[in-house]
Amino acid sequence: MTVLREDPDTLDLNAVALRAGAGDGEALTHLIKRTSGAIWRACAALVDRESADDLTQETYLRAVRSLHTYRSESAPLPWLLTIARRVCAEEIGRRTRARTATRRLQAETRPQKEEFMLISEVTDAMDRLPSDRRAALLLTAIAGLSYADAAAACGCAVGTIRSRVARARAELIDTLGLARLPESRDATG
């Protein structure tokens, strides 16, 4: 194990990731410490807060298995966010299949509360969004990533993320029959 003699918080994250990929356990620990907050927030936004710990753990398990293939041409955080997005997509797919099966069994049951119906409508509307638009919207609006970080995580240009977010918002507004609100400038790029 190589001892990180420099302050790990000031080390270049690429250098830390490369050391971790070479088998340096201490570097791996520092990589996880420095990126876990962003990964957790992305998982919480893409799926839910209750599952974020497990999804974050699965993200790092997969990352550790393929860390030896990491190359410094891309930053470690977008690389990890891409893994997290895939882990979350698999979880969403699993849940969607389970929810579909449950809906078939409960086809005759009607929701009793207005709040449940609204949540269900929003969830269904989000589920109907194309996955690229849903991911862009969740990463920027919910996880709070900048457009640039969301673009890196999704493997596309910043302009593409901006258009996906705008289209996702427009589709949700149309689907839910809401009045158009001014666009948020939270996720500046």
Residue pairs with C-beta under 8 A, 6 or more apart in sequence:
1 24
1 25
1 26
2 19
2 24
2 26
2 27
3 26
4 11
4 16
4 19
4 26
4 27
4 30
8 16
8 30
8 33
8 34
9 34
11 30
13 31
13 34
13 35
13 75
13 76
13 77
14 72
14 75
14 76
15 72
16 27
16 30
16 31
16 34
16 76
17 27
17 31
17 67
17 70
17 72
17 76
17 79
18 70
18 72
19 27
20 27
20 28
20 30
20 31
20 67
21 67
21 68
21 69
21 70
22 68
28 64
28 67
31 76
32 60
35 76
35 77
35 80
36 56
36 60
38 77
38 80
38 81
38 143
38 145
38 149
39 56
39 59
39 60
39 80
39 81
39 84
40 52
40 53
40 56
41 52
41 143
41 144
41 145
42 81
42 84
42 85
42 88
42 139
42 143
42 145
42 153
43 51
43 52
43 55
43 56
43 59
43 84
43 87
43 88
44 51
44 52
44 142
44 143
45 138
45 139
45 142
45 143
45 144
46 55
46 84
46 85
46 88
46 89
46 92
46 135
46 138
46 139
46 142
46 143
47 55
47 88
47 91
47 92
47 95
51 91
55 84
55 87
55 88
55 91
56 84
58 87
59 80
59 83
59 84
59 87
60 80
62 83
62 86
62 87
63 79
63 80
63 83
66 83
70 76
70 79
74 152
75 152
77 149
77 152
78 149
78 152
78 153
81 139
81 145
81 149
81 152
81 153
82 153
82 154
82 155
84 153
85 135
85 139
85 153
85 154
89 131
89 135
96 127
111 117
111 120
121 176
122 172
122 176
125 171
125 172
125 175
125 176
126 134
126 172
127 134
128 171
128 175
129 137
129 168
129 171
129 172
132 154
132 156
132 164
133 164
133 165
133 167
133 168
133 171
134 168
135 154
135 164
136 150
136 154
136 161
136 164
136 165
136 168
137 164
137 165
137 168
137 169
139 145
139 149
139 150
139 153
139 154
139 161
140 146
140 147
140 150
140 161
140 165
140 186
140 187
141 165
141 184
141 186
141 187
144 186
144 187
145 153
145 187
146 187
146 188
146 189
147 158
147 161
147 162
147 165
147 187
147 188
147 189
148 158
148 189
150 161
150 187
151 157
151 158
151 160
151 161
151 189
154 160
154 161
158 189
161 189
162 189
165 187
166 183
169 183
172 178
173 179
173 180
